[in-house]
């Protein structure tokens, strides 16, 4: 049991993690409340998809800039600014809704602001983990981050559903604003940290290009990011599908929406705890393909059901697969990245995970509008399966190709370090 929490022995990470435990519940309460509010205001799946697109559009452009910023300034100070900005955004949304003057355009604007701030916040948090917990505990820290995120995904929607039924969406927004105080207090108790000053200060564009070239050279970075891009674009659009599935397919109310979100969170929590318990082992390349396959199959199942219990079961499996996949990609990148490129590499992770969401949301919202939510589940899962199969075929082809001049490359040697299950047996190292 103790092995589940090894990263909490670090005081700084413990403070950061404790604040997240409170704040993320508020974040999920706001997520559910704003989605339901938009459906009440517009009764449109497409406009909900457009809202998600506006929320994540800035994250298609700003994370690369954020990655360079993170490498030049103390991460704690950046987070103090971004968390304060997110709290202010929640306060404005609370006031608009409480005084009953909120319109769809207001929510759209607030979500655009959220996306701008979160572009810097998410990238900074991803790069901050290894600094707080150390390389030896980074996988456990990532798993615990996923655990608290998905515990919030489990509790937040259920609390949001009950709160909206009794008090309305404005109270959900207000509780989210208050929850940011826990993060801000924790950050103020952490020393700012030092930033290594670079001998030269090249232009931002040049630093971004260097980071992209570094990722392109390293298969241990390139392949997980490609697979993440594929599934993020087509198979992880639950923010559009769950509200529309609850309202139009199950003919449910806010409480049903809360149950569905909580089911996704429960499966995701199990995945995070499983990863924390196995944090001593680095991820294998084939594990990413297998868990991505599981995500697609769970979506096929949800598309076929019309009862709440079966939908809850299917989304629980989907949450397990999605969180396990994203956390394994994160761990792979953290372990394979040199410290001097960490901000830029994790900015790509943030960009792909969130920056592709606008395109994925518009795709999913449009398909759901034409074919219904079940049709959108099937379409996304089908494209995801095709991409996984293609990537698996390419990996098989690379394995059968003889190395250039009979020697392995530097990239191949890095694969041996971070994907040991693939290379065991070919390098004389026995399988674990």
LOMARTOR-658073 format. One record per residue (C-alpha): residue number from 1; residue in three letters; chain; y, z, x. Coordinates in Angstrom, 1 decimal, padded with zeros to 4 digits, always signed. Example, Ala and Ser with C-alpha at 12.3 -4.5 7.8 and 13.67 -1.06 7.14 Angstrom:
REM residues 2
     k     r   c        Y        Z        X
     1   ala   A   -004.5   +007.8   +012.3
     2   ser   A   -001.1   +007.1   +013.7
REM end
This chain:
REM residues 432
     k     r   c        Y        Z        X
     1   unk   A   +000.0   +000.0   +000.0
     2   unk   A   +002.4   +000.8   +002.9
     3   unk   A   +002.0   -002.7   +004.2
     4   unk   A   +003.7   -004.0   +001.1
     5   unk   A   +007.0   -002.4   +002.2
     6   unk   A   +007.1   -002.6   +006.0
     7   unk   A   +010.5   -004.3   +006.0
     8   unk   A   +012.1   -001.3   +004.2
     9   unk   A   +011.7   +000.7   +007.4
    10   unk   A   +014.9   -001.1   +008.5
    11   unk   A   +017.9   +000.9   +007.2
    12   unk   A   +020.2   -002.2   +006.8
    13   unk   A   +017.6   -004.2   +005.0
    14   unk   A   +016.8   -001.2   +002.7
    15   unk   A   +020.5   -000.9   +001.7
    16   unk   A   +020.8   -004.6   +001.0
    17   unk   A   +017.5   -004.8   -000.9
    18   unk   A   +018.4   -001.7   -003.0
    19   unk   A   +021.6   -003.3   -004.2
    20   unk   A   +019.8   -006.5   -005.1
    21   unk   A   +017.4   -004.5   -007.3
    22   unk   A   +020.2   -003.6   -009.6
    23   unk   A   +022.4   -006.7   -009.4
    24   unk   A   +019.7   -009.3   -010.0
    25   unk   A   +018.8   -007.7   -013.3
    26   unk   A   +022.4   -008.2   -014.4
    27   unk   A   +022.3   -011.8   -013.1
    28   unk   A   +019.3   -012.6   -015.2
    29   unk   A   +020.8   -011.0   -018.3
    30   unk   A   +023.8   -013.3   -017.9
    31   unk   A   +021.6   -016.4   -017.3
    32   unk   A   +019.7   -015.9   -020.5
    33   unk   A   +022.8   -014.9   -022.5
    34   unk   A   +024.8   -017.9   -021.4
    35   unk   A   +022.0   -020.4   -022.1
    36   unk   A   +021.5   -019.0   -025.6
    37   unk   A   +025.3   -019.0   -026.2
    38   unk   A   +025.5   -022.7   -025.2
    39   unk   A   +022.7   -023.6   -027.6
    40   unk   A   +024.5   -021.7   -030.4
    41   unk   A   +027.7   -023.4   -029.6
    42   unk   A   +026.3   -026.9   -029.3
    43   unk   A   +022.7   -027.1   -030.6
    44   unk   A   +022.1   -029.7   -027.8
    45   unk   A   +019.4   -029.8   -025.1
    46   unk   A   +021.5   -032.4   -023.2
    47   unk   A   +024.6   -030.2   -023.1
    48   unk   A   +022.4   -027.3   -021.8
    49   unk   A   +021.2   -029.6   -019.1
    50   unk   A   +024.7   -030.6   -018.3
    51   unk   A   +025.7   -026.9   -018.0
    52   unk   A   +022.9   -026.3   -015.5
    53   unk   A   +024.0   -029.5   -013.7
    54   unk   A   +027.6   -028.2   -013.5
    55   unk   A   +026.3   -024.8   -012.2
    56   unk   A   +024.4   -026.3   -009.3
    57   unk   A   +026.5   -029.5   -008.5
    58   unk   A   +028.6   -027.7   -005.8
    59   unk   A   +025.3   -026.7   -004.2
    60   unk   A   +024.6   -030.3   -003.5
    61   unk   A   +027.6   -030.6   -001.2
    62   unk   A   +028.7   -027.2   +000.1
    63   unk   A   +025.6   -025.5   +001.6
    64   unk   A   +025.8   -027.6   +004.8
    65   unk   A   +029.4   -026.4   +005.3
    66   unk   A   +028.3   -022.9   +004.5
    67   unk   A   +025.5   -023.1   +007.1
    68   unk   A   +028.1   -023.8   +009.8
    69   unk   A   +030.3   -021.0   +008.5
    70   unk   A   +027.5   -018.5   +008.6
    71   unk   A   +026.9   -019.2   +012.3
    72   unk   A   +030.6   -018.4   +013.1
    73   unk   A   +031.4   -015.3   +011.0
    74   unk   A   +029.7   -012.0   +010.2
    75   unk   A   +027.3   -012.5   +007.4
    76   unk   A   +028.1   -009.1   +005.8
    77   unk   A   +031.8   -010.0   +005.5
    78   unk   A   +031.0   -013.4   +003.8
    79   unk   A   +028.7   -011.6   +001.3
    80   unk   A   +031.4   -009.1   +000.5
    81   unk   A   +033.7   -012.0   -000.5
    82   unk   A   +031.1   -014.0   -002.4
    83   unk   A   +029.7   -011.0   -004.4
    84   unk   A   +033.3   -010.0   -005.3
    85   unk   A   +033.9   -013.6   -006.5
    86   unk   A   +030.8   -013.6   -008.6
    87   unk   A   +031.7   -010.3   -010.2
    88   unk   A   +035.1   -011.7   -011.1
    89   unk   A   +033.5   -014.7   -012.7
    90   unk   A   +031.3   -012.5   -014.9
    91   unk   A   +034.4   -010.4   -016.0
    92   unk   A   +036.2   -013.6   -017.2
    93   unk   A   +033.2   -014.7   -019.1
    94   unk   A   +032.9   -011.3   -020.7
    95   unk   A   +036.5   -011.3   -021.9
    96   unk   A   +036.3   -014.8   -023.3
    97   unk   A   +033.1   -014.0   -025.3
    98   unk   A   +034.2   -010.5   -026.4
    99   unk   A   +037.4   -011.8   -027.9
   100   unk   A   +035.5   -014.7   -029.6
   101   unk   A   +037.6   -017.4   -028.0
   102   unk   A   +034.8   -018.8   -025.8
   103   unk   A   +034.1   -022.6   -026.0
   104   unk   A   +031.5   -024.8   -024.3
   105   unk   A   +034.2   -026.0   -021.9
   106   unk   A   +034.9   -022.4   -020.8
   107   unk   A   +031.3   -021.8   -020.0
   108   unk   A   +031.0   -025.1   -018.2
   109   unk   A   +034.1   -024.2   -016.0
   110   unk   A   +032.7   -020.7   -015.2
   111   unk   A   +029.4   -022.1   -014.2
   112   unk   A   +031.1   -024.7   -011.9
   113   unk   A   +033.0   -021.7   -010.3
   114   unk   A   +029.7   -019.9   -010.0
   115   unk   A   +028.2   -022.8   -008.1
   116   unk   A   +031.0   -023.0   -005.6
   117   unk   A   +030.8   -019.3   -004.7
   118   unk   A   +027.0   -019.3   -004.7
   119   unk   A   +026.8   -022.2   -002.3
   120   unk   A   +028.1   -019.8   +000.4
   121   unk   A   +026.4   -016.7   -001.0
   122   unk   A   +022.9   -018.1   -001.2
   123   unk   A   +023.0   -019.7   +002.3
   124   unk   A   +024.3   -016.5   +003.8
   125   unk   A   +021.7   -014.3   +002.2
   126   unk   A   +018.9   -016.6   +003.4
   127   unk   A   +020.1   -016.5   +007.0
   128   unk   A   +020.9   -012.7   +006.8
   129   unk   A   +017.3   -011.6   +006.1
   130   unk   A   +015.9   -012.0   +009.6
   131   unk   A   +018.9   -010.3   +011.0
   132   unk   A   +018.4   -007.2   +008.7
   133   unk   A   +014.6   -007.0   +009.0
   134   unk   A   +013.7   -008.6   +012.3
   135   unk   A   +011.4   -011.4   +013.1
   136   unk   A   +008.3   -009.2   +012.9
   137   unk   A   +009.0   -008.2   +009.3
   138   unk   A   +010.7   -011.4   +008.0
   139   unk   A   +007.8   -012.6   +005.9
   140   unk   A   +007.5   -009.2   +004.2
   141   unk   A   +011.3   -009.1   +003.7
   142   unk   A   +011.2   -012.6   +002.0
   143   unk   A   +008.3   -011.4   -000.1
   144   unk   A   +010.2   -008.3   -001.2
   145   unk   A   +013.3   -010.4   -001.9
   146   unk   A   +011.1   -012.5   -004.2
   147   unk   A   +009.6   -009.4   -005.7
   148   unk   A   +012.9   -007.9   -006.7
   149   unk   A   +014.2   -011.3   -007.9
   150   unk   A   +011.2   -011.7   -010.2
   151   unk   A   +011.1   -008.1   -011.3
   152   unk   A   +014.7   -008.9   -012.4
   153   unk   A   +013.4   -012.1   -014.0
   154   unk   A   +010.9   -010.0   -015.9
   155   unk   A   +013.2   -007.2   -017.0
   156   unk   A   +016.5   -009.1   -017.3
   157   unk   A   +015.5   -011.6   -020.0
   158   unk   A   +013.8   -008.9   -022.1
   159   unk   A   +016.9   -006.7   -021.8
   160   unk   A   +019.1   -009.7   -022.6
   161   unk   A   +017.2   -010.6   -025.7
   162   unk   A   +017.4   -007.0   -027.0
   163   unk   A   +021.0   -006.7   -026.1
   164   unk   A   +022.1   -010.0   -027.7
   165   unk   A   +020.3   -009.1   -030.9
   166   unk   A   +022.1   -005.8   -031.1
   167   unk   A   +025.4   -006.2   -029.3
   168   unk   A   +025.9   -009.9   -028.5
   169   unk   A   +026.2   -012.0   -025.4
   170   unk   A   +029.5   -010.4   -024.2
   171   unk   A   +027.8   -007.1   -023.4
   172   unk   A   +025.2   -009.0   -021.3
   173   unk   A   +028.0   -010.5   -019.3
   174   unk   A   +029.8   -007.2   -018.9
   175   unk   A   +026.7   -005.4   -017.6
   176   unk   A   +026.2   -008.2   -015.0
   177   unk   A   +029.8   -007.7   -013.8
   178   unk   A   +029.1   -003.9   -013.4
   179   unk   A   +025.8   -004.6   -011.5
   180   unk   A   +027.6   -006.2   -008.6
   181   unk   A   +029.0   -002.8   -007.6
   182   unk   A   +025.6   -001.8   -006.3
   183   unk   A   +025.5   -004.7   -003.9
   184   unk   A   +029.1   -004.2   -002.7
   185   unk   A   +028.5   -000.5   -002.0
   186   unk   A   +025.4   -001.3   +000.0
   187   unk   A   +027.1   -003.9   +002.0
   188   unk   A   +030.0   -001.6   +002.9
   189   unk   A   +027.4   +000.8   +004.3
   190   unk   A   +026.0   -001.9   +006.7
   191   unk   A   +027.8   -002.5   +010.0
   192   unk   A   +029.5   -006.0   +010.1
   193   unk   A   +027.2   -007.2   +013.0
   194   unk   A   +028.1   -009.4   +015.9
   195   unk   A   +028.4   -013.2   +016.0
   196   unk   A   +027.5   -014.9   +019.2
   197   unk   A   +030.5   -016.9   +020.3
   198   unk   A   +029.7   -020.5   +021.3
   199   unk   A   +031.1   -021.9   +024.5
   200   unk   A   +032.4   -024.9   +022.7
   201   unk   A   +033.6   -025.3   +019.2
   202   unk   A   +032.6   -028.8   +018.1
   203   unk   A   +033.7   -030.3   +014.8
   204   unk   A   +032.0   -029.2   +011.6
   205   unk   A   +030.6   -032.7   +011.0
   206   unk   A   +029.1   -032.8   +014.5
   207   unk   A   +027.4   -029.4   +014.0
   208   unk   A   +026.0   -030.6   +010.6
   209   unk   A   +024.6   -033.7   +012.2
   210   unk   A   +023.0   -031.7   +015.0
   211   unk   A   +021.3   -029.5   +012.5
   212   unk   A   +020.0   -032.4   +010.5
   213   unk   A   +018.7   -034.1   +013.6
   214   unk   A   +016.9   -030.8   +014.6
   215   unk   A   +015.1   -030.6   +011.2
   216   unk   A   +014.1   -034.3   +011.4
   217   unk   A   +012.5   -033.8   +014.8
   218   unk   A   +010.4   -030.8   +013.8
   219   unk   A   +007.5   -031.5   +011.4
   220   unk   A   +007.2   -027.7   +010.8
   221   unk   A   +010.6   -027.9   +009.2
   222   unk   A   +010.7   -031.4   +007.9
   223   unk   A   +007.5   -031.3   +005.8
   224   unk   A   +008.1   -028.1   +003.9
   225   unk   A   +011.6   -029.2   +003.0
   226   unk   A   +010.4   -032.6   +001.7
   227   unk   A   +007.9   -030.9   -000.5
   228   unk   A   +010.5   -028.4   -001.7
   229   unk   A   +012.8   -031.3   -002.6
   230   unk   A   +010.1   -033.1   -004.6
   231   unk   A   +009.2   -030.1   -006.7
   232   unk   A   +012.7   -028.7   -007.1
   233   unk   A   +013.8   -032.1   -008.5
   234   unk   A   +011.1   -032.6   -011.0
   235   unk   A   +008.9   -029.5   -011.5
   236   unk   A   +011.1   -026.4   -011.3
   237   unk   A   +013.6   -027.1   -014.1
   238   unk   A   +012.6   -024.0   -016.2
   239   unk   A   +016.3   -023.2   -016.8
   240   unk   A   +016.5   -026.2   -019.1
   241   unk   A   +012.9   -026.2   -020.5
   242   unk   A   +012.4   -022.5   -021.4
   243   unk   A   +015.4   -022.2   -023.8
   244   unk   A   +014.7   -025.6   -025.4
   245   unk   A   +011.0   -024.8   -025.7
   246   unk   A   +011.8   -021.5   -027.3
   247   unk   A   +014.2   -022.9   -029.8
   248   unk   A   +012.9   -026.3   -030.7
   249   unk   A   +009.1   -026.2   -030.0
   250   unk   A   +008.3   -022.6   -030.9
   251   unk   A   +011.2   -022.3   -033.4
   252   unk   A   +012.0   -018.9   -031.9
   253   unk   A   +015.0   -016.6   -031.6
   254   unk   A   +016.7   -014.8   -028.7
   255   unk   A   +013.8   -012.4   -028.5
   256   unk   A   +011.3   -015.2   -028.1
   257   unk   A   +013.5   -016.6   -025.3
   258   unk   A   +013.4   -013.3   -023.6
   259   unk   A   +009.6   -013.1   -023.8
   260   unk   A   +009.2   -016.5   -022.2
   261   unk   A   +011.6   -015.8   -019.3
   262   unk   A   +009.8   -012.4   -018.8
   263   unk   A   +006.5   -014.2   -018.6
   264   unk   A   +007.8   -016.5   -015.9
   265   unk   A   +009.1   -013.4   -014.1
   266   unk   A   +005.8   -011.5   -014.4
   267   unk   A   +003.8   -014.3   -012.7
   268   unk   A   +006.5   -014.6   -010.1
   269   unk   A   +006.4   -010.9   -009.4
   270   unk   A   +002.6   -011.0   -008.9
   271   unk   A   +003.1   -013.9   -006.4
   272   unk   A   +005.7   -011.9   -004.4
   273   unk   A   +003.5   -008.8   -004.2
   274   unk   A   +000.6   -010.9   -003.1
   275   unk   A   +002.7   -012.5   -000.3
   276   unk   A   +004.0   -009.1   +000.7
   277   unk   A   +000.4   -007.8   +001.1
   278   unk   A   -000.5   -010.7   +003.3
   279   unk   A   +002.7   -010.8   +005.3
   280   unk   A   +000.8   -010.5   +008.6
   281   unk   A   -000.4   -014.1   +008.3
   282   unk   A   +001.9   -017.2   +008.7
   283   unk   A   +001.6   -019.8   +006.0
   284   unk   A   -000.6   -022.8   +006.3
   285   unk   A   +000.4   -026.4   +005.5
   286   unk   A   -002.4   -027.0   +003.0
   287   unk   A   -001.4   -023.8   +001.2
   288   unk   A   +001.9   -025.4   +000.2
   289   unk   A   +000.1   -028.4   -001.2
   290   unk   A   -002.4   -026.3   -003.2
   291   unk   A   +000.2   -024.0   -004.8
   292   unk   A   +002.4   -027.0   -005.6
   293   unk   A   -000.6   -028.5   -007.4
   294   unk   A   -001.0   -025.2   -009.3
   295   unk   A   +002.6   -025.4   -010.5
   296   unk   A   +002.1   -028.9   -011.9
   297   unk   A   -001.1   -028.0   -013.7
   298   unk   A   +000.5   -024.9   -015.3
   299   unk   A   +003.2   -027.2   -016.8
   300   unk   A   +000.6   -029.5   -018.2
   301   unk   A   -001.0   -026.5   -019.9
   302   unk   A   +002.4   -025.2   -021.4
   303   unk   A   +003.1   -028.7   -022.8
   304   unk   A   -000.1   -028.6   -024.9
   305   unk   A   +000.4   -025.2   -026.6
   306   unk   A   +002.4   -024.2   -029.7
   307   unk   A   +001.8   -020.5   -029.9
   308   unk   A   +003.8   -017.7   -028.1
   309   unk   A   +000.9   -015.9   -026.5
   310   unk   A   -000.5   -019.1   -024.9
   311   unk   A   +003.0   -020.2   -023.8
   312   unk   A   +003.5   -016.8   -022.2
   313   unk   A   +000.2   -017.2   -020.3
   314   unk   A   +001.1   -020.6   -019.1
   315   unk   A   +004.5   -019.6   -017.9
   316   unk   A   +003.1   -016.6   -016.2
   317   unk   A   +000.9   -019.0   -014.1
   318   unk   A   +003.9   -021.3   -013.5
   319   unk   A   +006.0   -018.4   -012.3
   320   unk   A   +003.3   -017.3   -009.9
   321   unk   A   +003.0   -020.9   -008.4
   322   unk   A   +006.7   -021.5   -008.2
   323   unk   A   +007.6   -018.3   -006.5
   324   unk   A   +004.6   -018.5   -004.1
   325   unk   A   +005.6   -022.0   -003.2
   326   unk   A   +009.3   -021.3   -002.6
   327   unk   A   +008.6   -018.1   -000.6
   328   unk   A   +006.0   -019.9   +001.6
   329   unk   A   +008.5   -022.6   +002.4
   330   unk   A   +011.2   -020.0   +003.2
   331   unk   A   +008.8   -018.2   +005.5
   332   unk   A   +007.8   -021.4   +007.3
   333   unk   A   +011.4   -022.3   +008.0
   334   unk   A   +012.3   -018.8   +009.2
   335   unk   A   +009.5   -018.6   +011.6
   336   unk   A   +009.8   -022.2   +012.9
   337   unk   A   +013.6   -022.2   +013.4
   338   unk   A   +015.5   -021.4   +016.6
   339   unk   A   +018.2   -018.7   +016.1
   340   unk   A   +021.0   -021.0   +017.0
   341   unk   A   +020.1   -023.4   +014.2
   342   unk   A   +019.2   -020.8   +011.6
   343   unk   A   +022.4   -021.0   +009.4
   344   unk   A   +022.1   -024.8   +009.2
   345   unk   A   +018.4   -024.9   +008.5
   346   unk   A   +018.7   -022.3   +005.8
   347   unk   A   +021.6   -024.2   +004.4
   348   unk   A   +019.3   -027.1   +003.8
   349   unk   A   +016.8   -024.8   +002.1
   350   unk   A   +019.6   -023.6   -000.2
   351   unk   A   +020.9   -027.2   -000.7
   352   unk   A   +017.5   -028.5   -001.8
   353   unk   A   +016.5   -025.4   -003.8
   354   unk   A   +019.7   -025.4   -005.8
   355   unk   A   +021.7   -028.5   -004.9
   356   unk   A   +019.1   -030.9   -006.4
   357   unk   A   +019.2   -028.9   -009.7
   358   unk   A   +021.9   -031.0   -011.3
   359   unk   A   +019.9   -034.1   -010.9
   360   unk   A   +016.7   -032.4   -012.0
   361   unk   A   +018.5   -030.8   -015.0
   362   unk   A   +020.0   -034.0   -016.2
   363   unk   A   +016.6   -035.7   -015.9
   364   unk   A   +014.8   -032.9   -017.7
   365   unk   A   +017.5   -032.5   -020.4
   366   unk   A   +017.5   -036.2   -021.1
   367   unk   A   +013.7   -036.4   -021.3
   368   unk   A   +013.6   -033.3   -023.5
   369   unk   A   +016.2   -034.8   -025.8
   370   unk   A   +014.1   -038.0   -026.1
   371   unk   A   +010.5   -036.7   -026.1
   372   unk   A   +011.0   -033.0   -026.8
   373   unk   A   +010.4   -030.1   -024.3
   374   unk   A   +006.6   -030.7   -024.1
   375   unk   A   +007.2   -034.3   -023.0
   376   unk   A   +009.7   -033.1   -020.4
   377   unk   A   +007.0   -030.7   -019.0
   378   unk   A   +004.5   -033.5   -018.8
   379   unk   A   +007.0   -036.0   -017.1
   380   unk   A   +008.0   -033.5   -014.4
   381   unk   A   +004.5   -032.4   -013.7
   382   unk   A   +003.2   -036.0   -013.4
   383   unk   A   +005.9   -037.0   -010.9
   384   unk   A   +005.3   -033.8   -008.9
   385   unk   A   +001.5   -034.6   -008.7
   386   unk   A   +002.2   -038.1   -007.6
   387   unk   A   +004.4   -036.9   -004.8
   388   unk   A   +002.0   -034.2   -003.7
   389   unk   A   -000.8   -036.7   -003.5
   390   unk   A   +001.3   -039.1   -001.4
   391   unk   A   +002.3   -036.4   +001.0
   392   unk   A   -001.3   -035.2   +001.3
   393   unk   A   -002.3   -038.8   +002.1
   394   unk   A   +000.3   -039.2   +004.7
   395   unk   A   -000.7   -035.9   +006.4
   396   unk   A   -004.4   -037.1   +006.4
   397   unk   A   -003.3   -040.3   +008.0
   398   unk   A   -001.3   -038.5   +010.7
   399   unk   A   -004.3   -036.3   +011.5
   400   unk   A   -006.6   -039.3   +012.1
   401   unk   A   -004.0   -041.1   +014.2
   402   unk   A   -004.6   -040.6   +018.0
   403   unk   A   -001.7   -038.9   +019.8
   404   unk   A   +000.7   -041.0   +021.9
   405   unk   A   -000.8   -041.3   +025.4
   406   unk   A   -003.3   -038.7   +024.5
   407   unk   A   -000.8   -035.9   +024.6
   408   unk   A   +000.6   -033.8   +021.8
   409   unk   A   +004.3   -033.6   +021.2
   410   unk   A   +006.5   -030.6   +021.2
   411   unk   A   +006.6   -030.8   +017.4
   412   unk   A   +002.8   -030.8   +017.3
   413   unk   A   +002.8   -027.6   +019.4
   414   unk   A   +005.2   -026.0   +017.0
   415   unk   A   +002.8   -026.9   +014.1
   416   unk   A   +000.1   -025.1   +016.0
   417   unk   A   +002.2   -021.9   +016.1
   418   unk   A   +003.2   -021.9   +012.4
   419   unk   A   +000.4   -023.7   +010.7
   420   unk   A   -002.6   -022.2   +012.6
   421   unk   A   -005.1   -022.8   +009.8
   422   unk   A   -004.6   -026.6   +010.3
   423   unk   A   -005.0   -026.6   +014.0
   424   unk   A   -007.8   -024.0   +014.3
   425   unk   A   -011.0   -025.7   +015.5
   426   unk   A   -009.1   -028.5   +017.2
   427   unk   A   -007.5   -026.4   +019.9
   428   unk   A   -010.4   -024.1   +020.6
   429   unk   A   -008.9   -021.3   +018.5
   430   unk   A   -011.4   -019.8   +016.0
   431   unk   A   -010.4   -019.7   +012.4
   432   unk   A   -009.3   -016.3   +011.1
REM end
